[in-house]
């Protein structure tokens, strides 16, 4: 690990840091738990590994999942299964799991759910609901995306960029397409002098005329013999999606086109097996040329390819089209279109001729988004369902497939996060936040609307995977001080879930873990802001007036909720800080998920605006409500949280005495396109948005103590970001900052020793600057 000292860097020296600095003081609970940085940064080794990747057997009798028992000797996860009727989970050997594990996702079923096609190890299989399985292919090539015809008698799949079919009961294999990932060849009939010469030759010589006639006859016979004719998708294209229509005559294609002329960033890998620095070519930067996402329909009978081009007013703005599938029994398809400026979302129905009907239009003058932006599917041949933020909150709607007035199935100042249509198409299974912004629960609701019936009775955070026949529900449920566990319950109101797993290690269960209170306060503009708070008294400690604000990453993410946080290391670290007398707040600032469109887009054209003032207002709330010393408030976070930390340290020095910016964006003109252009538009078109949102332009405002920490192989926020900022701080003559770099780490650290080193530095920064008697803020 290498560390930059600002004073040494100013002199042009790069120093090796001592890797065994004094550890953060361990706090030992009465039950013997070691609450120290080194112990809690072990991560899953300490906490345990929760179940995930939940899958149902076709008959709904078994649930499969990936898990590690808490006291297992190895650190790997394994496939387990459990019967819905009861019993303990059983671990499957890798060879058995490879043979019997059901496919992921919900695709490949017939309409009546009697049969499913799936891929295993690159080959195609078909399984009946009773578990009877047939192997369809056994080839070295990889077959993908298998699906069944409407009657379940034919299976389709894609291999080597073409669609194939075969009868399930046995029969001839057919290649249905000849898709070419290239431009169509041009007819090179000569013109000018060469054309004139060719014409004269044909006029003069019988042999020339005879050869041409013979060639044209052979070409005609070849074309008549060919059952499949070439269809050209274009140069630099790839097939991202395919779906065969209910009649079996058409295929809906999603096509990605790699546009030439973009420039990739080179990220060096420093510590390698070869001993040489090895470059990684990763993403380009915001505003550079971007790939296109197109859609087309191919007729198997004629090999005619029809590109889907919605209303010219839409396509004039460059449109990305995402296919959503065919109607249940008719040859009409559903697509979602989003223009490159992200201001609109259109849902289209398209027929085999390529003509589109706009079923729903959503516009946001900032950018369209929310938890259901691409949730659109068929309810019946005549009606679709979708999720939209049209009221400011993500809710479920249905609408006629021919266009017309949409009907709201849900409404209110809360959000629908997940939607599943029941196999009989009579009921929606929805996950919502209606009880509290920080909770998720599962409800059923008739497709025509009406009262919702709560199914999951557990408080906290719940996600659901229904069985194929929807008779059973597999729940992953967590609370703030316990990670997700698997529960099973019948799909009926009042049923009690049965807990299947216990993932926490015995050591973790001895810890002092609390359920932090979720509080709310009014920001300066009146917006309600939610936050988690860790109080010293909750850990049996006396507050000393120091405080720390944690800023979650991603921007659009929710962390001040009542479930287990993905930031579980930080959750444990906050216990350590609280046990040492610090009051800690974890704020869902403007731009966070879970609170509707106004909060989501509150950072439009100014990141570091309301998202930062929400942190400042949180600090002031703690001063008034928790007795915090306004001169001893620190701030830290990673990724977007690192960015906010830098903006706070540079533009709010009177609020934040010290801060730790981890894997932080320092200049948004160097981040990726799809994320940044939504919020700040394009850097060459909206220079004000990028300048006022990028910390590097405000570095002269640094007064407090700053720690910058970054992985050197970060392919998301590149190390170049902080290297440029370091040079800026050096040129400004700033001396109260330091940089810790991690030569083998990407954006998300993997090694426990890296986590330990990083959080030891954060802890020591706050101990040095925020405790009673710490040096005051430099002038």
C-alpha positions in Angstrom: 0.0 0.0 0.0 1.3 3.4 -0.9 0.4 6.7 0.7 0.8 10.3 -0.5 1.7 12.9 2.1 0.7 16.3 1.0 3.8 17.9 2.4 6.0 15.3 0.8 4.1 15.4 -2.4 4.6 19.2 -2.5 8.3 18.5 -2.5 7.8 15.9 -5.3 8.5 12.8 -3.2 6.3 9.6 -3.2 6.6 7.8 0.1 5.9 4.3 1.2 3.4 4.3 4.1 4.0 2.2 7.2 1.6 -0.8 6.8 1.5 -1.6 10.5 0.5 1.7 12.0 -1.1 1.7 15.5 -4.5 -0.1 15.2 -7.7 1.6 16.2 -8.5 1.0 19.8 -10.5 -2.2 20.2 -13.8 -2.0 22.2 -14.6 -5.3 23.9 -18.2 -5.8 24.8 -19.2 -7.5 28.0 -19.9 -10.8 26.1 -16.4 -10.7 24.7 -17.0 -9.4 21.2 -14.0 -7.6 19.7 -15.4 -4.3 18.3 -12.2 -3.2 16.4 -11.5 -2.1 12.9 -9.5 -5.2 12.1 -12.2 -7.5 13.3 -15.3 -5.9 11.7 -13.5 -5.4 8.4 -13.4 -9.2 8.0 -16.8 -8.7 6.4 -18.7 -11.9 5.5 -16.2 -14.0 7.4 -17.5 -12.3 10.5 -21.1 -11.7 9.6 -21.9 -14.8 7.5 -23.2 -15.1 4.0 -26.9 -14.7 3.5 -28.9 -16.9 1.0 -29.4 -15.5 -2.5 -30.1 -16.7 -6.1 -33.4 -18.2 -5.0 -34.9 -20.6 -7.6 -38.0 -22.9 -7.6 -38.3 -26.4 -9.0 -40.8 -26.6 -11.9 -43.3 -28.5 -9.7 -43.0 -25.9 -6.8 -42.0 -28.5 -4.3 -38.4 -27.4 -3.7 -36.6 -24.2 -3.3 -32.9 -24.0 -4.4 -30.6 -21.2 -3.2 -26.9 -20.4 -2.8 -25.7 -20.1 0.8 -22.9 -20.7 3.2 -23.6 -22.2 6.6 -22.3 -19.8 9.3 -19.7 -22.2 10.8 -18.6 -23.8 7.5 -14.8 -24.3 7.2 -14.5 -23.0 3.7 -15.5 -19.5 2.6 -17.3 -20.5 -0.6 -21.1 -20.6 -1.1 -22.8 -23.8 -2.2 -26.2 -24.7 -3.6 -28.8 -25.9 -1.1 -32.3 -27.0 -1.4 -35.2 -27.2 1.0 -38.7 -28.8 0.7 -41.7 -26.4 1.0 -43.3 -29.0 3.2 -40.6 -28.7 5.9 -37.2 -29.9 6.9 -33.8 -28.5 7.1 -31.8 -27.3 4.0 -29.5 -29.8 2.4 -26.3 -29.0 0.6 -25.8 -30.4 -2.9 -22.5 -31.4 -4.2 -21.3 -29.4 -7.2 -21.8 -32.3 -9.6 -25.4 -32.8 -8.4 -26.2 -29.1 -8.3 -24.9 -28.7 -11.9 -27.3 -31.4 -13.0 -30.5 -30.5 -11.1 -30.3 -26.8 -10.3 -33.4 -25.1 -12.0 -32.7 -22.2 -14.4 -32.6 -18.7 -13.1 -35.3 -16.2 -14.0 -38.9 -16.7 -15.1 -38.6 -17.2 -18.8 -39.1 -20.2 -21.1 -42.5 -21.3 -19.9 -45.5 -22.1 -22.0 -48.5 -19.9 -21.4 -50.2 -22.5 -19.2 -47.0 -23.1 -17.2 -47.0 -26.8 -18.1 -43.6 -26.9 -19.7 -40.4 -24.9 -19.6 -37.3 -24.6 -21.9 -34.0 -23.7 -20.3 -30.2 -23.6 -20.9 -27.8 -25.7 -18.8 -24.0 -25.5 -19.6 -24.7 -24.1 -23.0 -27.2 -26.8 -24.1 -31.0 -26.8 -24.4 -33.3 -28.8 -22.1 -37.1 -28.9 -21.7 -38.8 -29.9 -18.4 -42.4 -30.6 -17.7 -44.1 -29.3 -14.6 -43.9 -32.8 -13.0 -40.1 -32.7 -13.4 -39.7 -34.9 -16.4 -36.7 -33.6 -18.4 -35.6 -33.9 -22.0 -32.2 -33.0 -23.4 -32.6 -31.2 -26.7 -29.0 -30.4 -27.8 -25.6 -31.7 -27.0 -23.1 -29.5 -28.9 -19.8 -27.7 -28.3 -21.5 -24.4 -29.3 -23.4 -22.4 -26.8 -27.1 -22.3 -27.2 -28.9 -19.5 -25.4 -32.3 -18.1 -24.6 -34.4 -21.2 -25.3 -38.2 -20.7 -25.5 -41.2 -22.8 -26.4 -43.9 -22.4 -29.0 -47.4 -21.5 -27.9 -48.4 -25.2 -27.9 -45.2 -26.3 -26.2 -44.3 -28.7 -29.0 -41.4 -26.8 -30.5 -38.4 -25.3 -28.9 -36.5 -22.3 -30.3 -33.0 -21.0 -29.3 -30.2 -18.9 -30.6 -26.7 -20.1 -31.4 -23.9 -18.4 -33.4 -26.2 -15.4 -33.9 -29.0 -17.5 -35.6 -32.3 -18.9 -34.5 -32.9 -22.7 -34.6 -35.9 -24.9 -33.8 -36.6 -28.6 -33.3 -39.8 -30.5 -32.2 -39.6 -31.4 -28.5 -40.7 -34.9 -29.3 -37.9 -35.3 -31.8 -37.5 -34.4 -35.4 -35.4 -32.4 -37.8 -33.3 -29.5 -36.7 -34.1 -26.3 -38.6 -32.0 -23.1 -39.0 -34.6 -20.4 -39.3 -32.4 -17.3 -39.9 -29.2 -16.4 -41.7 -28.3 -13.2 -39.8 -25.2 -11.5 -40.9 -23.4 -9.0 -38.6 -22.3 -6.9 -41.5 -23.5 -4.4 -44.0 -25.4 -5.7 -47.1 -23.0 -6.2 -50.0 -23.2 -3.6 -52.8 -23.7 -4.5 -56.4 -20.5 -3.3 -58.0 -21.8 -2.7 -61.5 -19.1 -0.6 -63.1 -19.9 2.8 -64.5 -18.1 5.3 -66.6 -15.4 4.0 -69.0 -15.4 0.6 -67.3 -19.2 0.3 -67.7 -19.0 1.3 -71.3 -16.3 -1.3 -71.9 -18.4 -4.0 -70.3 -21.4 -3.1 -72.4 -19.4 -3.3 -75.6 -18.0 -6.7 -74.7 -21.6 -8.1 -74.3 -22.6 -6.5 -77.6 -19.7 -8.0 -79.5 -19.3 -11.6 -78.2 -21.7 -14.4 -77.8 -19.5 -16.1 -75.3 -19.7 -13.2 -72.9 -23.5 -13.2 -73.2 -23.7 -16.9 -72.7 -21.5 -16.8 -69.5 -23.6 -14.1 -68.0 -26.9 -16.0 -68.7 -25.5 -19.2 -67.2 -24.3 -17.3 -64.1 -27.7 -15.6 -63.6 -29.5 -19.0 -64.1 -27.3 -20.6 -61.3 -27.9 -17.7 -59.0 -31.7 -18.0 -59.5 -31.6 -21.8 -58.9 -29.5 -21.3 -55.7 -32.0 -18.7 -54.4 -34.9 -21.0 -55.1 -33.2 -23.9 -53.3 -32.3 -21.7 -50.2 -34.9 -22.0 -47.4 -33.3 -19.1 -45.5 -31.9 -16.0 -47.1 -29.3 -13.7 -45.6 -30.5 -10.7 -43.5 -27.8 -8.1 -42.8 -27.9 -6.3 -39.4 -25.0 -4.0 -40.1 -21.3 -3.7 -39.3 -20.2 -3.6 -35.6 -23.5 -5.1 -34.4 -24.4 -7.8 -31.9 -27.7 -9.4 -31.0 -28.8 -8.6 -27.5 -32.3 -10.0 -27.5 -34.5 -12.4 -29.4 -38.1 -13.6 -29.0 -40.1 -15.8 -31.4 -43.7 -14.7 -31.9 -46.7 -16.8 -30.8 -47.4 -17.9 -34.4 -43.8 -19.0 -34.8 -43.4 -16.9 -38.0 -41.5 -13.9 -36.7 -38.6 -13.1 -34.4 -38.2 -9.9 -32.5 -34.6 -8.8 -32.3 -32.7 -6.4 -30.1 -29.6 -5.2 -31.8 -26.7 -3.3 -30.3 -24.5 -1.3 -32.7 -21.0 -0.3 -31.6 -20.5 3.1 -33.0 -16.9 3.7 -34.2 -14.8 6.7 -33.0 -15.1 6.4 -29.2 -12.0 6.5 -27.1 -11.6 4.1 -24.2 -9.7 4.8 -21.0 -6.7 2.7 -20.1 -6.5 1.6 -16.5 -3.2 -0.1 -15.5 -3.1 -3.3 -13.4 0.0 -2.8 -11.3 0.5 -6.0 -9.3 0.3 -8.9 -11.8 1.5 -12.4 -12.2 3.7 -11.5 -15.2 5.5 -8.7 -13.3 4.6 -6.3 -16.0 2.1 -3.5 -15.9 -0.9 -4.7 -17.8 -3.4 -2.2 -19.3 -7.2 -2.7 -19.0 -9.2 -0.8 -21.6 -12.5 0.2 -20.0 -15.2 2.7 -20.6 -15.2 6.0 -22.5 -16.2 9.3 -20.9 -19.4 11.3 -20.8 -20.2 13.0 -24.1 -18.2 10.6 -26.2 -20.0 8.7 -29.0 -22.2 6.0 -27.6 -23.6 2.7 -28.8 -27.0 2.4 -30.4 -29.8 0.1 -29.3 -32.2 -0.9 -32.1 -35.0 -3.4 -32.7 -36.2 -5.3 -35.7 -38.7 -8.0 -36.7 -37.6 -10.8 -39.1 -40.1 -12.9 -41.0 -38.9 -16.6 -41.1 -41.0 -17.3 -44.2 -39.5 -14.5 -46.4 -36.3 -13.6 -44.5 -37.5 -10.0 -44.7 -36.0 -7.8 -42.0 -38.0 -4.8 -40.8 -36.3 -2.2 -38.6 -38.7 -0.7 -36.1 -38.8 3.1 -36.4 -41.4 4.9 -34.2 -42.7 8.3 -34.8 -40.2 10.5 -36.5 -40.4 13.1 -33.7 -39.1 10.4 -31.4 -36.3 9.0 -33.6 -35.1 12.4 -34.6 -33.6 12.6 -31.0 -31.7 9.3 -31.2 -33.7 6.6 -29.6 -32.7 3.5 -27.6 -35.2 0.7 -28.1 -35.6 -2.1 -25.6 -37.8 -5.1 -26.6 -40.3 -6.3 -24.0 -41.8 -9.3 -25.7 -44.8 -10.5 -27.7 -48.5 -10.6 -26.7 -49.6 -13.8 -25.1 -51.2 -15.3 -28.3 -50.9 -12.7 -31.0 -48.1 -11.4 -33.2 -47.8 -7.9 -31.7 -44.8 -6.9 -29.7 -44.1 -4.4 -26.9 -41.0 -2.1 -26.8 -39.7 0.7 -24.5 -38.0 3.7 -26.1 -35.8 6.2 -24.3 -34.1 9.0 -26.3 -30.4 9.8 -25.7 -31.3 12.9 -23.7 -33.3 10.8 -21.2 -36.2 13.3 -21.0 -38.9 10.8 -22.2 -40.0 7.2 -22.0 -42.3 5.8 -24.6 -44.0 2.4 -24.6 -44.9 1.1 -28.1 -46.9 -1.8 -29.5 -45.6 -2.9 -32.9 -47.0 -5.3 -35.5 -45.0 -7.5 -37.9 -45.0 -4.7 -40.5 -43.0 -2.5 -38.1 -45.8 0.1 -37.6 -45.9 1.3 -34.0 -48.6 2.6 -31.7 -47.6 4.7 -28.7 -49.4 3.3 -25.6 -47.9 5.5 -22.9 -45.7 8.5 -22.8 -43.8 9.7 -19.7 -41.8 13.0 -19.7 -39.5 14.5 -17.0 -37.8 17.8 -17.7 -34.8 16.5 -15.6 -34.6 12.8 -16.7 -37.0 9.8 -16.6 -36.2 7.1 -14.1 -37.5 5.5 -11.0 -37.8 1.8 -9.9 -40.0 0.8 -12.8 -38.7 2.7 -15.8 -38.4 -0.5 -18.0 -41.3 -2.5 -16.3 -43.7 -3.1 -19.2 -45.4 -6.3 -20.2 -48.6 -7.8 -21.5 -51.6 -8.4 -19.3 -53.6 -9.9 -22.2 -53.7 -9.5 -26.0 -55.6 -6.3 -25.5 -54.0 -4.7 -22.5 -50.6 -4.0 -21.1 -49.3 -3.1 -17.6 -46.4 -0.8 -16.7 -44.9 1.2 -13.9 -44.7 5.0 -14.3 -43.7 8.1 -12.2 -46.5 10.1 -13.8 -47.8 11.3 -10.4 -44.3 11.8 -9.0 -44.1 8.3 -7.4 -43.6 5.0 -9.2 -47.0 3.2 -9.5 -48.6 0.4 -11.4 -50.9 1.1 -14.4 -52.7 -0.8 -17.1 -53.7 0.5 -20.5 -55.3 -0.6 -23.8 -52.8 -2.0 -26.3 -54.2 0.2 -28.9 -53.5 3.3 -26.8 -55.9 5.3 -24.7 -56.5 6.2 -21.1 -54.4 4.3 -18.6 -55.9 3.0 -15.3 -54.0 3.4 -12.1 -53.8 0.1 -10.1 -51.9 1.7 -7.2 -51.5 5.3 -6.0 -50.2 7.3 -3.1 -47.0 9.0 -1.8 -45.1 5.7 -1.8 -43.6 3.5 -4.5 -44.1 0.2 -6.2 -40.7 -1.5 -6.5 -41.4 -4.9 -8.0 -44.3 -6.4 -10.0 -45.1 -10.0 -10.8 -48.2 -11.2 -12.7 -49.8 -14.4 -11.4 -49.9 -17.4 -13.8 -53.7 -17.0 -14.2 -53.3 -13.3 -15.0 -55.8 -12.3 -12.4 -53.5 -10.9 -9.7 -50.5 -8.7 -9.4 -47.9 -9.5 -6.7 -46.3 -6.1 -5.8 -43.6 -5.0 -3.4 -44.2 -1.5 -2.0 -43.0 1.0 0.5 -46.5 2.1 1.6 -46.1 1.3 5.3 -42.9 3.4 5.6 -40.3 4.7 3.2 -37.7 2.5 4.9 -39.8 -0.7 4.7 -40.7 -3.1 1.9 -43.7 -5.5 2.1 -45.4 -7.8 -0.4 -49.1 -7.4 -1.4 -51.5 -8.9 -3.8 -53.9 -6.8 -5.9 -56.5 -7.7 -8.6 -55.4 -6.8 -12.1 -58.4 -4.5 -12.4 -57.5 -2.6 -9.3 -59.0 -2.6 -5.8 -57.9 -3.1 -2.2 -54.4 -4.5 -1.7 -53.9 -7.5 0.6 -50.7 -7.7 2.6 -49.1 -11.1 2.4 -45.7 -10.7 4.1 -46.3 -10.0 7.8 -42.7 -9.3 8.8 -41.5 -5.8 9.5 -38.3 -4.6 7.9 -37.2 -5.3 4.3 -38.7 -8.1 2.3 -38.3 -9.3 -1.3 -40.2 -12.2 -2.9 -39.8 -15.0 -5.4 -43.1 -16.8 -6.1 -43.3 -20.5 -7.0 -44.2 -21.2 -10.7 -47.8 -21.9 -9.8 -47.8 -19.0 -7.3 -49.0 -21.2 -4.4 -45.9 -20.5 -2.4 -43.7 -17.5 -1.7 -40.0 -17.5 -1.0 -39.1 -14.4 1.0 -35.7 -12.9 1.7 -36.2 -10.8 4.8 -33.9 -8.7 6.9 -34.0 -6.1 9.7 -31.5 -3.4 10.4 -29.3 -5.5 12.7 -29.6 -8.9 11.0 -28.8 -9.8 7.4 -31.4 -11.4 5.0 -32.7 -14.9 5.7 -34.8 -17.2 3.6 -38.5 -17.8 4.7 -41.2 -19.9 3.0 -44.9 -19.3 3.3 -48.1 -20.2 1.5 -49.4 -17.4 -0.8 -52.4 -16.5 1.3 -53.2 -13.7 3.8 -52.5 -14.5 7.4 -50.0 -17.3 6.7 -46.9 -17.4 8.9 -43.5 -17.5 7.2 -41.2 -20.4 8.2 -37.6 -19.4 8.6 -35.3 -21.7 6.7 -31.8 -20.3 7.2 -29.7 -18.8 10.0 -26.7 -17.2 8.4 -25.1 -15.2 11.2 -22.0 -16.6 12.8 -21.9 -17.2 16.5 -19.3 -14.5 16.8 -21.4 -12.0 15.0 -24.5 -12.8 17.2 -22.5 -11.8 20.2 -22.0 -8.3 18.9 -23.7 -5.2 20.2 -25.8 -4.6 17.1 -28.7 -2.2 17.3 -31.5 -1.3 15.1 -30.7 2.4 14.5 -33.7 4.7 14.7 -34.8 6.1 11.3 -35.4 9.8 11.9 -36.5 12.6 9.6 -35.9 16.3 9.5 -37.0 19.2 7.3 -34.3 20.5 4.9 -33.9 24.2 4.4 -36.3 24.1 1.4 -38.9 22.1 3.4 -38.2 18.7 1.9 -38.4 15.8 4.4 -35.1 14.0 4.6 -34.7 10.6 6.3 -31.6 9.3 8.1 -30.4 6.6 10.4 -28.8 7.7 13.6 -26.4 5.8 15.9 -26.3 7.4 19.4 -23.5 6.7 21.9 -26.0 5.9 24.6 -27.3 3.1 22.4 -23.9 1.5 22.8 -23.6 2.2 26.5 -21.2 5.2 25.9 -21.3 8.8 26.8 -21.4 11.3 23.9 -18.5 13.7 23.8 -20.0 16.1 21.2 -18.2 14.8 18.2 -20.3 13.6 15.2 -19.8 11.9 11.9 -22.0 11.9 8.8 -21.8 8.9 6.4 -22.8 9.5 2.8 -23.9 6.4 0.9 -22.7 5.8 -2.7 -24.5 5.5 -6.0 -26.5 8.6 -5.6 -29.7 6.8 -6.5 -29.7 4.3 -3.6 -31.6 4.1 -0.3 -29.7 3.3 2.9 -31.7 5.0 5.7 -34.1 2.1 5.9 -35.2 -0.6 8.4 -33.5 -3.5 6.6 -30.0 -4.9 6.4 -27.7 -2.4 4.7 -25.4 -3.3 1.8 -23.0 -1.1 3.6 -22.7 -3.7 6.4 -19.0 -2.9 7.2 -19.9 0.7 7.6 -22.9 -0.3 9.8 -20.5 -2.1 12.1 -18.0 0.8 11.9 -20.7 3.2 13.1 -21.1 1.0 16.2 -17.4 1.4 16.9 -17.6 5.2 16.4 -20.7 5.4 18.6 -19.0 3.3 21.3 -16.3 5.9 21.3 -18.7 8.8 21.9 -19.5 9.9 18.4 -23.0 10.5 17.2 -23.3 9.1 13.6 -25.9 9.9 11.0 -26.5 8.1 7.7 -28.5 10.4 5.4 -30.7 9.6 2.4 -29.9 12.9 0.7 -31.5 14.5 -2.4 -31.0 12.1 -5.3 -31.6 9.0 -3.2 -34.0 6.2 -4.1 -37.3 5.4 -2.4 -38.8 8.8 -2.1 -40.3 9.7 -5.5 -39.3 11.7 -8.5 -38.8 15.1 -6.8 -36.1 13.6 -4.5 -34.6 11.5 -7.3 -34.2 14.5 -9.6 -33.4 17.0 -6.9 -29.7 17.1 -8.1 -30.5 17.9 -11.7 -27.7 20.1 -13.2 -26.1 20.6 -9.8 -24.6 17.6 -8.0 -23.1 19.0 -4.8 -26.2 21.3 -4.4 -29.2 20.0 -2.5 -27.5 16.7 -1.9 -24.8 18.5 0.0 -27.0 21.0 1.8 -29.0 18.0 3.1 -25.8 16.9 4.8 -25.2 20.4 6.2 -28.8 20.5 7.5 -28.3 17.1 9.1 -25.3 18.4 10.9 -27.3 21.4 12.2 -30.1 19.0 13.3 -27.6 17.0 15.3 -26.3 20.2 16.9 -29.8 21.2 18.0 -31.3 17.8 18.8 -28.3 15.7 19.9 -26.0 18.2 21.6 -23.3 17.9 18.9 -20.4 20.5 18.9 -20.8 22.4 15.6 -17.0 22.6 15.4 -16.5 18.8 15.6 -18.4 17.3 12.7 -16.8 14.9 10.3 -18.0 13.4 7.0 -17.0 10.4 4.9 -18.3 8.1 2.2 -17.3 6.2 -1.0 -18.0 6.8 -4.7 -20.8 9.3 -4.8 -20.3 9.6 -1.0 -16.6 10.4 -1.7 -17.7 13.1 -4.1 -20.0 14.7 -1.6 -17.3 14.5 1.1 -15.0 16.5 -1.2 -17.7 19.1 -2.0 -18.4 19.4 1.7 -14.7 19.8 2.6 -14.1 22.3 -0.2 -17.3 24.4 0.0 -18.6 24.0 3.6 -15.4 24.2 5.7 -17.2 25.7 8.6 -19.5 22.7 8.8 -17.0 19.8 8.3 -13.9 19.7 10.4 -12.5 16.7 8.6 -13.5 14.2 6.0 -12.5 10.9 4.3 -13.3 10.7 0.5 -13.1 7.1 -0.8 -13.0 6.1 -4.5 -14.5 9.5 -5.2 -15.5 11.3 -8.4 -13.6 14.6 -8.6 -14.6 15.8 -12.0 -17.8 14.6 -13.6 -16.5 15.2 -17.1 -14.4 12.1 -16.6 -17.2 9.8 -15.5 -19.3 7.5 -17.7 -22.0 8.6 -20.1 -25.2 6.8 -19.2 -25.1 7.9 -15.5 -23.7 11.5 -15.8 -25.5 12.7 -18.9 -28.9 12.0 -17.4 -28.1 14.4 -14.5 -25.8 17.0 -16.0 -26.6 16.8 -19.7 -23.4 16.9 -21.9 -20.2 18.5 -20.8 -19.7 20.5 -24.0 -23.3 21.7 -24.0 -23.9 22.4 -20.3 -20.5 23.6 -19.0 -22.1 25.4 -16.0 -23.6 22.1 -14.7 -20.3 20.3 -14.9 -18.2 23.1 -13.4 -20.4 23.8 -10.4 -20.8 20.0 -9.8 -17.1 19.0 -9.9 -15.0 19.2 -6.6 -11.7 19.9 -8.5 -12.9 23.4 -9.3 -13.4 24.2 -5.5 -10.2 22.6 -4.1 -8.9 26.0 -3.0 -11.6 26.0 -0.3 -10.0 23.1 1.7 -9.3 24.0 5.3 -10.0 20.9 7.4 -8.1 17.6 7.4 -8.8 15.5 4.4 -8.1 11.8 3.6 -8.3 10.6 0.0 -8.4 6.8 -0.5 -8.6 5.1 -3.9 -8.0 1.7 -5.5 -5.5 2.0 -8.4 -7.3 -0.6 -10.5 -10.7 1.2 -10.3 -12.5 0.6 -13.6 -15.5 2.6 -12.5 -14.1 5.8 -11.0 -10.6 5.8 -12.4 -7.5 6.5 -10.3 -6.9 9.3 -12.7 -9.7 11.2 -10.9 -7.8 11.5 -7.7 -4.4 11.9 -9.4 -5.7 15.0 -11.1 -7.0 16.3 -7.8 -3.7 15.6 -6.0 -1.9 17.7 -8.6 -4.4 20.5 -8.1 -4.0 20.4 -4.3 -0.2 20.4 -4.7 -0.3 23.4 -7.0 -2.6 25.2 -4.5 -0.1 24.6 -1.7 -2.5 22.7 0.5 -0.8 20.7 3.3 -3.6 19.3 5.4 -4.5 16.3 3.2 -3.1 12.8 2.6 -3.7 10.2 0.0 -3.8 6.4 0.5 -3.7 4.2 -2.6 -4.4 0.5 -2.9 -2.5 -1.1 -5.8 -4.7 -4.2 -6.3 -8.2 -2.9 -5.6 -11.0 -2.0 -7.9 -14.0 0.2 -7.1 -15.3 -2.2 -4.5 -12.5 -3.5 -2.3 -12.1 -7.3 -2.1 -9.3 -7.9 0.4 -9.9 -7.6 4.2 -6.4 -6.1 4.7 -7.3 -3.3 2.3 -10.6 -2.6 4.1 -8.7 -2.7 7.5 -6.1 -0.3 6.3 -8.6 2.2 4.9 -10.9 2.2 7.9 -8.0 2.4 10.3 -7.0 5.7 8.6 -10.6 7.0 8.7 -10.9 6.1 12.4 -7.6 7.8 13.2 -8.5 10.9 11.2 -11.7 11.4 13.3 -9.9 10.5 16.6 -7.3 13.2 15.8 -9.7 15.9 14.7 -13.2 15.4 16.3 -12.5 14.4 20.0 -12.7 17.0 22.8 -9.4 19.0 22.7 -8.7 18.3 19.1 -7.0 21.1 17.2 -9.4 23.7 15.8 -10.1 24.2 12.2 -7.1 25.9 10.6 -7.6 29.4 9.3 
